[in-house]
Every structure is written in structure tokens, then in C-alpha cells.
Amino acid sequence: MPEEWREVALNDVIDLRLSSVDKKSKANEHGVQLCNYTDVYKNSFINANMDFMSATATEREIAKCSLFPGDVVITKDSEKYDDIGVPALVREEVPNLVCGYHLAILRPCSPEIDGPYLFYALSVDDTQRQFHSYANGITRFSLRKSDIGLVKIPLPPLPEQRAIAQVLGSLDDKIELNRRMNETLEGMARALFKSWFVDFDPVRAKMEGRDPGLPPDLAALFPARLAASDLGDLPAGWRAGALGDIAGSSRRGVSPADLPPDTPYIGLEHMPRRSIALIRWDKANTVTSSKWAFVKGDLLFGRLRSYFYKVGVAPVDGICSTDIAVLSPKGDAWSAFVLLSISTDAFIEYTDQTSTGTRMPRTSWKTMSGYEICLPASEVVAAFQRMAQPMIDKIIANIHESRALAALRDALLPRLVSGAVRVGGDIAKGGRNQ
């Protein structure tokens, strides 16, 4: 540790508060937004755009457990000891936000410590091991308030703390920007799909004598009337079909033992809900049973409990759980169309209602392939592909950039917090890197 740094116990620099606010709503209490265990466990940062649970709390609980920018929240109770002490930084003002049960608030109370630096200091392995060593329990683990206060962290001078947090925070900011960009791109692709192939907006506009709002060459691709079909009224020249007409399912089984150990592996646990951006995966050497192989651009659909909306596009070649269906379009022109089709509410509802099994309901490709679908004219599908595929490609590019940034952040984190790498303006003599 640099000579101008010192080691401090958390008790010396924070106001520690344990929450007892539960998820129950009571008529005689005040309505609040509740920051729950999963909000902290699954997110490094607490921001205003998150979907918090509605609950109630007493005036005393609100006064004690409200969250403010600069607060750090950690997981206090868990079924696994190594899920104890997971931190999240409150980065933004969130109106009426209260910390929930099984969590602890660590609020900087000394002018010597910066909230964002505290978050990063709590994230390093050395600090995490301290939390794990203090965790009590057999089937469920918990941290006592007194033990949290005993955990020690390095404390650089305040300007260097802020410089460390700025370096790491800039990487996290870019990762967050990519995430939001991906949400926007996916939303744009979904909106276009719905307008063209569900609501038939260009067709209806032409029927009513309105401007479809498209360039003339695009507008000309859409008919000016609807015609009856087995699926109801469809644009003239389009037809009713099934998903199996435009997509197939690959069932190429592989053994992880026969693959390079760093081959990407995607399980259901890695797939986010309601997002086609698959940013997380593990490695083949972490699994043993037979899996399905997939290639970059294949479409992955979570067959188990399909109502979880786990649908995405593969950003790499790899293997996946056999509870994930690997789909590919019959022709590149159908790629974006198929992806957006299998992630609609209507398709998810269909697979949910036709799944088999009571405790572990699963759908199958045989069932999925029979899903009735509107098949547009080929020139319209081609136009949609030209517009939507660049959005999907950008999503995949953002995924890879974010993973590279996260790897850089994770490599820098312990070196910056230990003082092995120095940042900031006027650093004391002896700093090795500036």
C-alpha cells in the first residue's frame, strides 16, 4: 500500500443502517418504491430508470432507510455465503426510494471517503473475502451489523479516491450507454415489425388515402387493400403460413469435453428476460452433460417456462443448454423477421399455452413450428431485413465492446484499489504509474 494511504475499518467512515422494510403493503403506511435484494444483487448501480416494486413503509422506516446518491447498498442475507456483501452504488436521485429487507445501507459519514470509491473498494476480492469470512449460518447466511463494521478497506487521499472512481466509472458509464443503446435499437426494431406485420399500418394508410410515411420506393411495396385469409384479413398478396415455413431447428448435440475449454456456453440463467441482447455466457469447461451447438446469428429460445421471455440472437459460436431451442431462418432474408416473430407476446403466449409438463413446462420445436403466422411478400421481407438487421448487428457489436470494457475494468479494479496502479493529478513520490 502506498505510504500516504491507510487502512480503515468501515465503522470509521460510514453510517451503517440495516433495513427491516418488507414487501408487504399496509393501509396505515406510506407508499414507497422498494429497492429489493435482487435489485442490488443483479445491478452494480441503482438508477432512476429501474423498475422498482411498490410497497409501504412507516415514517420511521422512511427516515432511516431512504436511499440517496452516494449510498452503497450490500446484500446482508443469502442462501450462499459468497452472495453476501454484494454491493451496488446509488448513482441517481430516485424519488421515494427505500432500501428493503436483507440489505444494509453503507452511507459515507466522513469527509475522508467518497461514495463511488467506497463501492469499488467493496467490490474487490480482498474485501469480498472479508464479508464471506464474517457470514454466519449453515443453510442461510447472514452478516451481523457489528461484523460489517469490522471489514477493512484501503483509503487513499480523497482526490485519488475520486480519480480511481472516475477511471472505473467511465468504463461502467460506457457499458451502461451500450445497454441503453441496445434497448433503444431493439425497441425500434420491434416497433417497425409491429407496424408493418401486425398492425399493417402502411396498408391501412393507403386504404384510407393517407401518406404511409415511407419513402416512395418502400411505400410502393405495400398493397392498398386487405384480403380474407385463414388468419383473418391480411394485406393482399400476403399469405397465412406457419413458423416452420420460414425457420428450422438445429439439434446438433455435442459433448463439452470434446470442445476447447473456453468455448462459450449459454444456459437459461445467462439469458435476460425480454431482451434479445445476450451479453452473458460461461465456458464449456463449466458444464458436463451434452449440449446443443449453435453459430453466431442463430436464434435462441428458452423452451423451459417460455413465459419468462428468454429469446435472443447468438453473438458468438458456442453451445447451449438443451432447454434452449436453436433456430435458424430458411434464408438470410428472414432472419430479423423470425427473431422478432418469436419474441412477440402472441408467440410467447402460444408456446406457454401449448407447453407440456406441470412442474417444468416445456415447449418443443414441433409445437413452435406449427405457430400460424402472416407471411409477407418477399420484397417487403427483404426491405425489413435491410432496415432491421443493421440494428441487430449493432446490438451484437455493443455486446462485444461491453464485455471488453468489463474485462478491462475488472483487471484495473484490484490494481487501482490496492495502489499498484496510481491515477490522479499530483500523486505522492513513489507512484509507479500515473
C-alpha positions as CSV (number, residue, x, y, z in Angstrom):
1,M,0.0,0.0,0.0
2,P,1.4,3.5,-0.8
3,E,2.7,5.2,2.2
4,E,0.2,8.1,2.1
5,W,-2.7,5.6,2.1
6,R,-4.1,3.9,5.2
7,E,-6.3,1.0,6.0
8,V,-9.6,1.8,7.8
9,A,-12.5,-0.2,9.2
10,L,-15.9,0.6,7.7
11,N,-17.1,1.7,11.2
12,D,-14.7,4.6,11.0
13,V,-16.0,6.1,7.8
14,I,-19.7,5.0,7.2
15,D,-23.1,5.3,8.8
16,L,-24.3,1.7,8.7
17,R,-28.1,1.1,8.6
18,L,-29.9,-2.3,8.4
19,S,-33.3,-2.4,6.8
20,S,-36.4,-4.1,8.1
21,V,-38.7,-2.9,5.3
22,D,-40.6,-5.9,3.8
23,K,-42.6,-6.3,0.6
24,K,-46.0,-6.2,2.3
25,S,-48.2,-3.1,1.8
26,K,-50.1,-1.9,4.8
27,A,-53.0,0.6,4.8
28,N,-51.7,2.7,7.6
29,E,-48.2,3.2,6.0
30,H,-46.9,5.5,3.3
31,G,-46.4,4.3,-0.3
32,V,-42.7,3.9,-1.4
33,Q,-40.6,2.5,-4.1
34,L,-38.7,-0.5,-2.7
35,C,-35.1,-1.4,-3.6
36,N,-35.1,-5.2,-3.2
37,Y,-32.4,-7.8,-2.8
38,T,-32.5,-8.7,-6.5
39,D,-32.2,-5.0,-7.5
40,V,-28.9,-4.9,-5.6
41,Y,-27.7,-8.4,-6.5
42,K,-28.2,-8.1,-10.2
43,N,-27.2,-4.5,-10.7
44,S,-24.0,-2.7,-9.9
45,F,-25.8,0.7,-10.0
46,I,-29.2,1.8,-8.7
47,N,-30.6,4.3,-11.2
48,A,-34.0,6.0,-11.7
49,N,-34.8,4.0,-14.9
50,M,-35.1,0.7,-12.9
51,D,-38.5,-0.9,-12.3
52,F,-38.8,-0.9,-8.5
53,M,-41.5,-2.6,-6.6
54,S,-44.3,-0.6,-5.0
55,A,-44.6,-1.1,-1.2
56,T,-45.3,0.8,2.0
57,A,-43.2,1.8,5.0
58,T,-43.6,3.7,8.2
59,E,-42.4,7.3,8.7
60,R,-39.6,6.0,10.9
61,E,-38.5,3.4,8.2
62,I,-38.6,6.0,5.5
63,A,-36.4,8.3,7.6
64,K,-33.9,5.5,8.4
65,C,-33.9,3.6,5.1
66,S,-34.4,6.1,2.3
67,L,-31.6,5.9,-0.4
68,F,-29.7,8.8,-1.7
69,P,-26.9,9.3,-4.4
70,G,-23.6,8.1,-3.0
71,D,-25.1,5.4,-0.7
72,V,-23.8,1.9,-1.2
73,V,-26.2,-1.0,-0.5
74,I,-24.9,-4.5,0.1
75,T,-26.6,-7.9,0.4
76,K,-26.7,-8.9,4.1
77,D,-28.5,-12.2,4.0
78,S,-28.4,-15.0,1.4
79,E,-28.6,-18.8,0.9
80,K,-25.0,-18.8,-0.2
81,Y,-22.1,-17.3,1.7
82,D,-20.5,-15.9,-1.4
83,D,-23.6,-14.0,-2.2
84,I,-23.1,-11.9,0.9
85,G,-21.7,-8.4,0.7
86,V,-22.5,-7.8,-3.0
87,P,-22.5,-4.0,-3.4
88,A,-24.5,-1.6,-5.6
89,L,-24.0,2.2,-5.8
90,V,-26.9,4.6,-5.8
91,R,-25.9,6.8,-8.7
92,E,-29.0,8.9,-9.2
93,E,-31.7,10.6,-7.2
94,V,-34.7,8.2,-7.1
95,P,-37.9,9.7,-5.6
96,N,-39.3,7.9,-2.6
97,L,-36.8,5.0,-2.8
98,V,-36.4,2.9,0.3
99,C,-34.0,0.1,1.0
100,G,-35.7,-3.3,1.5
101,Y,-35.1,-6.3,3.8
102,H,-32.0,-8.4,3.7
103,L,-29.9,-5.4,2.7
104,A,-27.7,-2.9,4.5
105,I,-27.0,0.8,3.7
106,L,-23.4,2.0,3.9
107,R,-23.5,5.8,3.8
108,P,-20.2,7.7,3.8
109,C,-20.2,9.8,7.0
110,S,-16.7,11.1,6.9
111,P,-15.2,13.8,4.6
112,E,-12.4,11.3,4.1
113,I,-14.3,8.9,1.9
114,D,-16.1,9.2,-1.5
115,G,-19.2,7.1,-2.1
116,P,-18.3,5.8,-5.6
117,Y,-14.8,4.9,-4.3
118,L,-16.4,3.0,-1.4
119,F,-18.4,1.0,-3.9
120,Y,-15.3,0.0,-5.9
121,A,-13.4,-0.8,-2.7
122,L,-16.1,-3.1,-1.6
123,S,-16.1,-4.9,-4.9
124,V,-12.5,-6.2,-4.9
125,D,-11.8,-9.8,-4.0
126,D,-9.9,-8.9,-0.8
127,T,-13.0,-7.1,0.6
128,Q,-15.4,-9.7,-0.6
129,R,-13.4,-12.4,1.2
130,Q,-13.8,-10.5,4.4
131,F,-17.5,-10.3,4.1
132,H,-17.6,-14.1,3.3
133,S,-15.5,-14.9,6.4
134,Y,-17.9,-13.0,8.7
135,A,-21.0,-14.6,7.2
136,N,-22.8,-16.8,9.8
137,G,-25.1,-19.7,9.0
138,I,-25.4,-23.2,7.7
139,T,-28.4,-23.3,5.3
140,R,-28.8,-19.5,5.2
141,F,-26.0,-16.9,5.8
142,S,-26.2,-13.5,7.3
143,L,-23.9,-10.6,8.3
144,R,-24.2,-9.0,11.7
145,K,-24.1,-5.2,11.9
146,S,-21.0,-5.4,14.1
147,D,-19.2,-7.6,11.7
148,I,-19.9,-5.4,8.7
149,G,-18.2,-2.5,10.6
150,L,-15.1,-4.6,11.1
151,V,-14.4,-5.0,7.4
152,K,-11.3,-3.1,6.3
153,I,-10.6,-1.2,3.1
154,P,-7.7,0.8,1.7
155,L,-8.2,4.6,2.0
156,P,-6.2,6.8,-0.4
157,P,-6.4,10.6,-0.1
158,L,-9.7,11.9,-1.3
159,P,-8.5,13.3,-4.7
160,E,-7.1,9.9,-5.6
161,Q,-10.3,8.2,-4.5
162,R,-12.2,10.3,-6.9
163,A,-9.7,9.7,-9.7
164,I,-9.9,5.9,-9.1
165,A,-13.7,6.1,-9.2
166,Q,-13.7,8.3,-12.3
167,V,-11.5,5.9,-14.2
168,L,-13.6,2.8,-13.3
169,G,-16.8,4.8,-13.6
170,S,-16.1,5.9,-17.1
171,L,-15.8,2.3,-18.2
172,D,-19.1,1.5,-16.4
173,D,-20.7,4.5,-18.0
174,K,-19.8,3.3,-21.5
175,I,-21.1,-0.2,-20.6
176,E,-24.4,1.3,-19.4
177,L,-24.6,3.5,-22.5
178,N,-24.3,0.4,-24.7
179,R,-27.0,-1.3,-22.7
180,R,-29.4,1.6,-23.1
181,M,-28.5,1.9,-26.8
182,N,-29.3,-1.8,-27.2
183,E,-32.7,-1.3,-25.6
184,T,-33.4,1.6,-28.0
185,L,-32.3,-0.4,-31.0
186,E,-34.4,-3.4,-30.0
187,G,-37.4,-1.1,-29.4
188,M,-37.0,0.5,-32.8
189,A,-36.9,-3.0,-34.5
190,R,-39.9,-4.2,-32.5
191,A,-41.9,-1.0,-33.3
192,L,-41.1,-1.4,-37.1
193,F,-42.1,-5.1,-37.0
194,K,-45.4,-4.4,-35.3
195,S,-46.2,-1.5,-37.6
196,W,-45.6,-3.5,-40.8
197,F,-46.6,-7.0,-39.9
198,V,-49.0,-6.9,-37.0
199,D,-51.0,-3.6,-37.4
200,F,-50.4,-3.3,-41.2
201,D,-50.0,0.5,-40.8
202,P,-48.7,1.2,-44.3
203,V,-51.5,-0.8,-45.9
204,R,-54.2,0.8,-43.8
205,A,-52.8,4.3,-44.6
206,K,-53.0,3.6,-48.3
207,M,-56.5,2.2,-47.9
208,E,-57.6,5.4,-46.2
209,G,-55.8,7.7,-48.7
210,R,-53.2,8.8,-46.1
211,D,-49.4,9.1,-46.6
212,P,-47.8,5.9,-45.2
213,G,-44.9,8.0,-44.0
214,L,-42.4,5.9,-46.0
215,P,-40.1,6.7,-48.9
216,P,-41.9,6.2,-52.2
217,D,-40.0,3.1,-53.1
218,L,-40.9,1.5,-49.8
219,A,-44.5,2.6,-49.8
220,A,-44.9,1.1,-53.3
221,L,-44.1,-2.4,-51.8
222,F,-47.3,-2.4,-49.7
223,P,-50.7,-3.2,-51.2
224,A,-53.6,-0.8,-50.8
225,R,-56.2,-3.4,-49.6
226,L,-56.7,-6.3,-47.2
227,A,-57.9,-9.7,-48.3
228,A,-59.5,-12.5,-46.3
229,S,-57.4,-15.4,-45.2
230,D,-57.3,-18.3,-42.6
231,L,-55.7,-15.8,-40.2
232,G,-58.2,-13.0,-40.9
233,D,-57.7,-10.0,-43.1
234,L,-54.1,-9.8,-44.4
235,P,-52.6,-7.4,-46.9
236,A,-53.4,-8.6,-50.4
237,G,-50.8,-10.9,-51.9
238,W,-49.5,-11.9,-48.4
239,R,-50.4,-15.4,-47.1
240,A,-51.1,-17.3,-44.0
241,G,-48.4,-19.8,-43.1
242,A,-46.5,-21.3,-40.1
243,L,-43.2,-20.6,-38.4
244,G,-41.8,-23.9,-39.8
245,D,-42.2,-22.5,-43.3
246,I,-39.5,-19.9,-42.7
247,A,-37.3,-21.3,-39.9
248,G,-35.8,-24.6,-38.8
249,S,-34.4,-26.0,-35.6
250,S,-30.9,-27.4,-35.2
251,R,-30.3,-30.3,-32.8
252,R,-26.6,-30.9,-33.2
253,G,-25.6,-32.5,-29.9
254,V,-22.0,-32.0,-28.6
255,S,-20.1,-33.0,-25.5
256,P,-18.3,-30.1,-23.8
257,A,-15.4,-32.4,-23.1
258,D,-14.7,-32.6,-26.9
259,L,-14.5,-28.8,-27.2
260,P,-11.9,-26.2,-26.4
261,P,-12.5,-25.3,-22.7
262,D,-13.1,-21.7,-23.4
263,T,-15.9,-22.4,-25.9
264,P,-18.8,-20.1,-25.0
265,Y,-21.7,-21.8,-23.1
266,I,-25.1,-20.2,-22.7
267,G,-27.6,-21.5,-20.2
268,L,-31.1,-20.3,-19.4
269,E,-29.5,-18.5,-16.4
270,H,-27.5,-16.3,-18.8
271,M,-30.5,-15.2,-20.9
272,P,-32.2,-12.0,-19.8
273,R,-35.9,-11.6,-19.9
274,R,-37.5,-9.6,-22.7
275,S,-34.2,-8.7,-24.3
276,I,-32.6,-10.1,-27.4
277,A,-29.2,-8.9,-26.3
278,L,-27.3,-11.9,-24.8
279,I,-24.4,-10.3,-23.1
280,R,-23.6,-13.1,-20.6
281,W,-22.1,-16.6,-21.2
282,D,-19.8,-19.0,-19.4
283,K,-17.3,-21.6,-20.7
284,A,-17.7,-25.2,-21.9
285,N,-15.4,-26.4,-19.1
286,T,-18.0,-25.4,-16.5
287,V,-20.6,-28.0,-17.8
288,T,-20.5,-31.7,-18.4
289,S,-23.7,-33.0,-20.0
290,S,-24.5,-33.0,-23.7
291,K,-25.4,-29.6,-25.2
292,W,-26.7,-28.1,-28.4
293,A,-24.2,-26.4,-30.7
294,F,-25.0,-23.0,-32.3
295,V,-23.3,-20.5,-34.5
296,K,-23.3,-16.7,-34.4
297,G,-26.6,-15.3,-35.6
298,D,-28.6,-18.3,-34.6
299,L,-31.7,-17.6,-32.6
300,L,-32.0,-19.0,-29.1
301,F,-35.4,-19.6,-27.5
302,G,-35.8,-20.7,-23.9
303,R,-38.1,-23.8,-24.1
304,L,-38.5,-24.2,-20.3
305,R,-41.1,-21.9,-18.9
306,S,-41.3,-19.9,-22.1
307,Y,-43.3,-17.3,-20.3
308,F,-40.0,-15.9,-19.0
309,Y,-39.5,-14.4,-22.5
310,K,-35.9,-15.7,-22.9
311,V,-35.3,-15.1,-26.5
312,G,-32.1,-13.7,-28.1
313,V,-29.7,-13.8,-31.0
314,A,-26.4,-15.6,-30.6
315,P,-23.5,-13.1,-30.5
316,V,-20.9,-15.9,-30.8
317,D,-20.4,-19.5,-31.9
318,G,-20.9,-21.9,-28.9
319,I,-23.0,-24.4,-27.1
320,C,-26.2,-24.0,-25.1
321,S,-28.5,-25.9,-22.7
322,T,-30.8,-28.4,-24.3
323,D,-33.6,-26.4,-22.7
324,I,-32.9,-23.8,-25.3
325,A,-34.1,-24.3,-28.9
326,V,-31.6,-23.3,-31.6
327,L,-33.5,-21.8,-34.5
328,S,-32.2,-20.5,-37.9
329,P,-34.2,-18.8,-40.7
330,K,-34.6,-20.5,-44.0
331,G,-32.7,-17.9,-45.9
332,D,-30.9,-14.8,-44.6
333,A,-33.8,-12.5,-45.7
334,W,-36.0,-14.0,-43.0
335,S,-33.5,-13.6,-40.1
336,A,-34.8,-10.4,-38.5
337,F,-38.4,-11.3,-39.2
338,V,-38.1,-14.7,-37.5
339,L,-36.3,-13.2,-34.5
340,L,-38.9,-10.5,-33.9
341,S,-41.7,-13.0,-34.5
342,I,-40.6,-15.5,-31.8
343,S,-40.2,-12.7,-29.3
344,T,-43.7,-11.3,-29.6
345,D,-46.3,-11.5,-26.8
346,A,-48.5,-13.6,-29.1
347,F,-45.8,-16.2,-29.8
348,I,-44.8,-16.4,-26.1
349,E,-48.4,-16.9,-25.1
350,Y,-48.9,-19.6,-27.7
351,T,-45.8,-21.6,-26.5
352,D,-46.9,-21.2,-22.9
353,Q,-50.4,-22.5,-23.5
354,T,-49.1,-25.4,-25.6
355,S,-46.2,-26.4,-23.3
356,T,-46.3,-29.9,-21.7
357,G,-45.4,-30.7,-18.1
358,T,-46.9,-29.4,-14.9
359,R,-43.9,-28.5,-12.7
360,M,-41.4,-28.0,-15.6
361,P,-43.5,-26.9,-18.6
362,R,-41.6,-27.1,-21.9
363,T,-42.4,-26.3,-25.4
364,S,-40.9,-28.1,-28.4
365,W,-39.9,-27.2,-31.9
366,K,-42.7,-29.4,-33.3
367,T,-45.2,-27.2,-31.4
368,M,-43.4,-24.0,-32.2
369,S,-43.1,-24.7,-35.9
370,G,-46.9,-25.0,-36.2
371,Y,-47.4,-21.4,-35.0
372,E,-49.6,-19.7,-37.6
373,I,-48.0,-16.6,-38.9
374,C,-48.6,-13.9,-41.6
375,L,-46.0,-14.4,-44.4
376,P,-45.5,-11.1,-46.2
377,A,-44.5,-10.7,-49.8
378,S,-40.8,-11.4,-50.3
379,E,-39.9,-7.8,-51.3
380,V,-41.4,-6.5,-48.1
381,V,-39.5,-9.0,-46.0
382,A,-36.3,-8.1,-47.9
383,A,-36.9,-4.4,-47.1
384,F,-37.5,-5.1,-43.5
385,Q,-34.3,-7.2,-43.3
386,R,-32.3,-4.3,-44.8
387,M,-33.7,-1.9,-42.1
388,A,-33.7,-4.2,-39.0
389,Q,-30.5,-6.3,-39.5
390,P,-28.1,-3.3,-39.0
391,M,-29.8,-2.7,-35.7
392,I,-29.3,-6.3,-34.6
393,D,-25.7,-6.2,-35.8
394,K,-25.1,-3.1,-33.8
395,I,-26.6,-4.8,-30.7
396,I,-24.1,-7.6,-31.1
397,A,-21.2,-5.2,-31.7
398,N,-22.2,-3.4,-28.5
399,I,-22.3,-6.7,-26.6
400,H,-18.7,-7.4,-27.5
401,E,-17.5,-3.9,-26.8
402,S,-19.2,-4.0,-23.3
403,R,-17.6,-7.3,-22.5
404,A,-14.1,-6.0,-23.4
405,L,-14.7,-2.9,-21.3
406,A,-15.9,-5.0,-18.4
407,A,-12.8,-7.2,-18.7
408,L,-10.6,-4.1,-18.6
409,R,-12.5,-2.7,-15.6
410,D,-12.2,-6.0,-13.7
411,A,-8.4,-6.1,-14.4
412,L,-7.9,-2.5,-13.3
413,L,-10.1,-2.6,-10.2
414,P,-7.8,-4.5,-7.8
415,R,-4.7,-2.7,-9.0
416,L,-6.2,0.7,-8.6
417,V,-7.8,0.0,-5.2
418,S,-4.5,-1.5,-3.9
419,G,-2.4,1.3,-5.2
420,A,-0.4,-1.0,-7.6
421,V,-1.5,1.4,-10.3
422,R,-1.8,5.1,-9.5
423,V,-4.1,7.7,-11.0
424,G,-4.8,11.3,-10.4
425,G,-3.1,14.6,-10.6
426,D,-0.3,15.3,-8.1
427,I,0.5,11.8,-6.7
428,A,3.0,11.3,-3.9
429,K,6.5,10.2,-4.8
430,G,6.9,6.5,-5.4
431,G,3.8,6.1,-7.5
432,R,4.6,3.6,-10.2
433,N,2.0,4.6,-12.8
434,Q,0.3,7.9,-13.3
